[in-house]
Amino acid sequence: MTPRERFLTAVRGGQPDRVPMFDFLFSPALYEEILGHHPGDYNVCDALALTMALELDAVVVFWDAPRNHQDRRLNEQDSVDEWGVTWRQDWSISWPTGAPVDHPIQDRSDWRNYTVPDPQAPGRADSVREAVNLNQDKFAILGTVLGPFTAVYQITGLERFCTLIYDDPDLLQEMAVAFTDFYIEVGRALLEAGADALIVADDHAGTAGPFISLHHWRTLVLPHFTRMVHTFRRWDAPVIMHNDGDLRLYLNDLVATGINALHPVERNAGMDLAAIRRRFGQALCLIGNVNNKTTLVNGAPADVEREVIECLRAAGQCGAYVLASDHSLHDTMPVDNILALFEAGRRYGRYPLRLPDIERWNSP
């Protein structure tokens, strides 16, 4: 199988020749170690080169701002994007994205004066087109869009989103409709440009649990997310939900929307990979669960290998599993641990799986 075929087989619930491997490649130190240079901004050329060097099976490609757009720089760290959100960038803390520190909509008067960006602006899918041209069908190209919850709270701020639940829930509904429309159109552009699947990035929870109550989530988020998933599935696109944190309260509803896969099944948030596999069977492809807060940061390569074996045993026995960290690769991880993650995947991931007794991997 090609890497592309292997990944898409697993995401669609099948068993490929071996367990696919994938991750968010967000560690500049890894690029420097493997490719010999810092990538600057996240870019398709370097992401594909690193994907090939690590022998992974899929690569993440983000949607683009319009070709004629330049973020408005306020100072060395802060800039305003096309949505009017102010982002603070500190690559020593977070790469390639910064943190939103100011938000354009706080009430209905702001919304009345707000113009949603044009999803059909020239250039939205330029990075996907570049990836397709460079890739030549080798790796799965994963186009990425935001889901409705994240799309709204990036514009309001999460704290203001939570107060608007009580102050003006209709405003949240109006914004969710508009932003869902936007990202559906962007998803269409990415698919038409050649993306093999779509990641819908929509964080609904933290490690301590969901951000909002189940009732409010079902009212303000789920209908819009469902519309997005149904639209993409109607276009025959596999849908991968990126949603870290403790999702157990929402999980039945999320799976019922028809998502093909869930990423990253965050171990540190109490997401039990084996229990989720038992609960949903092969109908849901699971991606991730190797701990990127502890094991990949503070463990030895042998500890990483042990955790890979745990994940393969818990979810990989019959396919519908992709090996990855439980969020992303970042610079607090020793490069040796990142290499150990994928080396273990190659060593133990060939079907039929023959997994050793992990008790012999006890740390000294």
matplotlib code that plots the C-alpha trace (Angstrom):
import matplotlib.pyplot as plt

x = [0.0, 1.0, 1.0, -2.1, -3.9, -2.8, -4.1, -7.4, -8.1, -7.7, -9.7, -12.6, -12.6, -10.5, -7.3, -4.4, -1.0, 0.3, -0.9, -0.6, 1.4, 0.7, 1.1, 0.8, 4.5, 4.7, 8.3, 10.8, 13.6, 12.5, 12.7, 16.2, 17.4, 16.0, 15.9, 18.8, 16.8, 14.0, 10.9, 10.0, 6.2, 4.5, 4.7, 3.8, 7.3, 8.9, 5.9, 6.0, 9.7, 9.5, 6.6, 8.7, 11.8, 9.8, 8.0, 4.6, 1.4, -0.4, 0.3, -1.8, -2.4, -4.2, -6.5, -5.1, -5.9, -6.6, -3.6, -3.9, -4.2, -1.5, -2.1, -1.8, 1.2, 0.9, 4.3, 7.0, 4.7, 1.1, -0.8, -4.4, -5.7, -8.4, -11.1, -10.0, -8.5, -5.3, -2.8, 0.4, 3.2, 6.1, 7.8, 9.6, 6.2, 4.0, 4.7, 3.2, 0.2, 0.1, -2.5, -5.6, -5.4, -8.1, -11.4, -13.5, -17.1, -18.3, -22.0, -24.7, -23.6, -20.2, -21.8, -24.0, -20.9, -18.8, -18.1, -17.4, -14.4, -15.1, -14.7, -14.3, -11.5, -8.7, -6.0, -8.0, -6.7, -3.3, -1.4, -3.5, -2.8, 0.9, 0.8, -1.0, 1.5, 4.5, 3.0, 2.1, -0.4, 2.1, 0.8, -2.8, -3.4, -5.5, -7.2, -8.1, -11.0, -12.4, -15.5, -18.3, -17.5, -13.9, -14.8, -17.2, -15.1, -12.0, -14.0, -15.6, -13.1, -14.1, -15.1, -17.4, -18.8, -19.8, -21.5, -23.3, -24.9, -27.0, -26.9, -27.6, -27.7, -29.3, -26.2, -24.1, -26.5, -26.3, -22.5, -22.4, -24.6, -22.4, -19.1, -20.3, -21.3, -17.8, -15.9, -18.2, -17.3, -13.6, -13.8, -15.4, -12.4, -9.9, -11.6, -11.8, -8.1, -7.3, -7.5, -8.1, -9.9, -10.8, -9.8, -12.5, -10.6, -13.0, -11.9, -14.9, -13.1, -10.0, -8.2, -10.6, -13.7, -16.1, -16.1, -20.0, -22.9, -24.2, -27.5, -25.9, -23.5, -26.4, -28.2, -25.4, -22.8, -24.0, -26.5, -23.9, -21.2, -23.6, -24.5, -20.8, -20.0, -23.1, -22.2, -18.6, -19.7, -22.3, -19.3, -17.7, -14.9, -13.7, -14.0, -11.5, -12.4, -9.6, -11.0, -8.6, -9.6, -12.0, -14.9, -16.6, -19.8, -20.1, -18.7, -21.9, -23.4, -20.1, -19.8, -23.5, -22.8, -20.9, -17.3, -14.9, -12.2, -11.4, -8.0, -6.1, -7.9, -6.0, -4.6, -3.8, -7.5, -8.7, -9.6, -9.3, -8.3, -9.4, -12.7, -13.5, -12.6, -15.0, -17.7, -17.7, -15.9, -14.3, -16.9, -14.8, -11.1, -9.1, -5.9, -3.4, -3.2, 0.6, 1.0, 2.7, 2.6, 4.5, 5.9, 7.1, 8.5, 10.0, 10.2, 13.0, 12.7, 11.9, 8.9, 7.7, 8.0, 6.0, 3.2, 3.1, 2.6, -0.2, -2.0, -1.6, -3.0, -5.9, -7.1, -5.0, -5.7, -8.2, -7.4, -9.2, -6.3, -3.6, -0.6, 0.1, 0.7, -2.3, -2.1, 1.0, 4.8, 6.5, 9.8, 9.7, 10.0, 13.5, 13.9, 15.0, 11.6, 9.8, 11.9, 11.2, 7.5, 7.6, 10.3, 8.0, 5.2, 7.2, 8.5, 5.2, 2.6, 2.6, -0.6, -1.3, 0.0, 2.4, 2.9, 5.3, 4.6, 5.1, 6.0, 9.6, 9.6, 9.5, 11.6, 14.7]
y = [0.0, 3.6, 5.8, 7.6, 4.3, 3.1, 6.2, 6.4, 2.7, 3.1, 6.3, 4.6, 1.8, -0.8, -2.7, -1.7, -3.5, -1.8, 0.8, 4.3, 7.0, 10.7, 13.8, 17.6, 18.5, 21.5, 21.1, 23.4, 21.5, 18.4, 20.2, 21.5, 18.0, 16.1, 18.7, 20.9, 24.2, 26.0, 26.1, 29.7, 29.6, 26.2, 25.5, 22.6, 22.0, 21.4, 19.6, 17.1, 16.7, 15.9, 13.6, 11.7, 11.6, 10.2, 7.7, 9.0, 8.5, 11.8, 15.5, 18.4, 21.4, 24.5, 26.8, 30.1, 33.7, 35.5, 36.1, 39.8, 39.8, 40.7, 40.6, 44.0, 44.0, 46.0, 45.3, 42.6, 40.0, 41.1, 41.1, 41.3, 38.6, 38.9, 38.1, 41.0, 38.8, 39.9, 37.1, 37.2, 35.1, 33.8, 30.9, 30.0, 29.0, 28.0, 27.3, 27.7, 29.4, 32.1, 32.9, 35.1, 38.1, 40.5, 39.7, 41.8, 40.9, 41.4, 42.2, 42.5, 46.0, 44.6, 41.9, 44.3, 46.2, 43.0, 41.6, 37.9, 37.2, 35.8, 32.0, 32.1, 34.7, 33.8, 31.8, 29.9, 26.5, 27.5, 25.4, 22.3, 22.8, 23.1, 20.0, 18.0, 19.1, 18.2, 15.0, 13.1, 10.9, 9.5, 10.8, 11.6, 15.4, 16.5, 19.8, 21.6, 23.9, 25.2, 23.8, 26.1, 26.3, 27.3, 29.6, 31.6, 31.7, 32.8, 35.9, 36.5, 35.0, 32.0, 33.9, 36.2, 33.2, 31.7, 34.9, 35.3, 31.9, 33.8, 37.4, 36.8, 33.1, 34.1, 36.1, 32.9, 31.0, 33.7, 33.7, 29.9, 29.8, 32.3, 30.7, 27.2, 28.5, 30.0, 26.8, 24.6, 26.7, 26.6, 22.8, 22.6, 24.6, 22.3, 19.2, 20.6, 21.4, 17.8, 17.3, 13.6, 14.2, 17.1, 17.7, 19.7, 21.4, 22.2, 22.1, 21.6, 20.6, 20.9, 18.3, 19.0, 18.5, 20.2, 24.0, 24.3, 22.2, 19.3, 21.2, 24.4, 22.4, 20.4, 23.7, 26.0, 23.8, 20.3, 21.3, 23.4, 20.8, 18.1, 20.2, 20.6, 16.9, 15.8, 18.2, 16.9, 13.3, 14.0, 15.1, 11.7, 13.3, 11.4, 13.7, 13.6, 15.5, 17.2, 17.8, 17.4, 17.4, 15.2, 14.7, 11.8, 13.8, 14.7, 11.6, 9.7, 12.7, 13.5, 10.0, 10.0, 13.0, 10.6, 11.6, 9.0, 9.5, 11.2, 12.8, 13.0, 10.9, 12.8, 10.4, 13.2, 14.2, 10.8, 9.6, 5.8, 4.4, 0.8, 1.9, 4.1, 1.3, -1.1, 1.5, 2.3, -0.6, -0.3, 2.3, 5.1, 5.4, 6.5, 8.6, 9.3, 8.7, 8.6, 11.1, 14.3, 15.9, 13.3, 10.2, 12.0, 14.9, 13.3, 9.6, 7.6, 6.1, 2.8, 4.4, 5.8, 2.3, 0.8, 3.3, 2.7, -1.0, -0.2, 1.9, -0.8, -3.4, -1.2, 0.1, -1.2, -5.0, -4.9, -1.6, 1.7, 3.1, 5.7, 6.0, 9.6, 11.6, 12.8, 16.3, 17.3, 17.2, 20.2, 21.4, 20.3, 16.7, 15.2, 14.4, 10.9, 10.3, 11.5, 9.1, 6.3, 6.9, 6.2, 3.5, 1.6, 2.0, 0.6, -2.3, -3.4, -2.0, -4.6, -6.7, -9.1, -7.4, -9.4, -7.4, -8.3, -8.4, -4.7, -5.7, -6.0, -2.3, -1.3, 1.8, 1.3]
z = [0.0, -0.5, 2.6, 1.2, 0.7, 4.2, 6.0, 4.1, 4.6, 8.4, 8.6, 6.8, 9.4, 7.5, 8.2, 6.0, 5.7, 8.8, 11.3, 9.7, 11.4, 11.5, 13.7, 13.8, 13.1, 15.4, 16.6, 14.9, 16.6, 14.8, 11.5, 12.3, 13.4, 10.4, 7.6, 8.8, 9.0, 10.9, 8.7, 9.6, 9.2, 8.9, 5.2, 2.8, 1.4, 4.8, 6.2, 3.3, 3.5, 7.2, 6.6, 4.1, 6.3, 9.3, 7.1, 8.0, 6.0, 6.0, 6.2, 7.6, 5.3, 6.5, 4.7, 3.5, 3.9, 0.6, -1.6, -1.2, 2.6, 5.0, 8.7, 10.3, 12.6, 15.8, 17.3, 17.2, 18.8, 18.0, 14.7, 13.6, 11.2, 8.5, 11.1, 13.3, 16.0, 17.6, 18.0, 20.1, 18.7, 20.8, 19.1, 22.3, 23.7, 20.8, 17.1, 14.5, 16.1, 18.7, 21.3, 20.7, 23.0, 21.7, 20.0, 17.7, 18.8, 22.4, 21.7, 19.1, 18.0, 17.1, 15.1, 13.2, 12.1, 11.4, 7.9, 7.7, 5.4, 1.9, 1.8, -2.0, -2.0, -4.3, -2.6, 0.1, -1.2, -2.5, 0.1, -0.7, -4.4, -3.7, -1.5, -4.3, -6.9, -4.7, -3.3, -6.4, -4.5, -2.1, 1.2, 2.3, 2.2, 5.1, 4.5, 7.7, 8.7, 12.0, 13.5, 14.7, 18.4, 18.0, 15.1, 17.3, 20.5, 18.7, 17.6, 21.0, 23.4, 25.4, 28.5, 26.6, 24.7, 28.1, 29.3, 25.9, 26.5, 29.0, 27.7, 24.0, 22.9, 19.7, 18.8, 19.3, 17.0, 14.3, 14.4, 14.3, 11.2, 9.4, 10.4, 9.6, 6.2, 5.8, 6.7, 4.6, 1.6, 2.5, 2.9, -0.6, -2.0, -0.2, -1.6, -5.1, -4.9, -4.1, -0.3, 0.5, 3.8, 6.1, 9.6, 11.5, 14.3, 17.1, 20.7, 23.0, 26.2, 28.3, 30.4, 33.3, 31.2, 28.8, 28.4, 28.5, 29.8, 27.7, 27.3, 26.0, 23.8, 22.2, 21.6, 20.5, 19.0, 18.0, 15.3, 13.4, 13.7, 12.5, 9.5, 8.6, 9.0, 7.0, 4.2, 3.9, 4.1, 1.4, -0.7, 0.1, 2.1, 5.2, 8.3, 11.0, 14.2, 16.0, 19.5, 22.5, 26.1, 28.1, 25.6, 27.4, 28.1, 24.4, 22.8, 21.9, 20.2, 18.3, 16.9, 15.9, 13.6, 11.3, 11.8, 10.5, 13.0, 16.3, 17.0, 19.4, 22.1, 24.8, 27.4, 29.8, 29.8, 30.9, 27.4, 27.7, 24.3, 25.0, 26.5, 23.6, 21.2, 23.0, 23.1, 19.3, 17.7, 14.3, 13.1, 14.6, 13.6, 16.6, 16.1, 18.8, 22.6, 23.1, 25.9, 24.7, 28.2, 30.1, 28.2, 25.1, 27.1, 30.2, 29.4, 27.9, 24.4, 26.0, 27.8, 24.5, 22.9, 25.8, 25.4, 21.6, 22.3, 24.8, 22.1, 19.4, 21.8, 22.9, 19.5, 16.7, 16.5, 13.6, 11.9, 12.3, 14.3, 13.4, 15.7, 16.8, 19.9, 21.9, 20.5, 18.5, 18.4, 20.1, 21.2, 24.8, 23.5, 23.0, 19.3, 20.3, 21.8, 18.7, 16.6, 19.1, 18.6, 14.9, 15.1, 17.4, 15.0, 12.2, 14.4, 15.8, 13.5, 10.7, 10.4, 11.9, 15.0, 17.1, 20.3, 23.0, 26.7, 27.7, 31.3, 30.1, 29.3, 33.0, 33.5, 35.6]

ax = plt.figure().add_subplot(projection="3d")
ax.plot(x, y, z, "-o")
ax.set_aspect("equal")
plt.show()
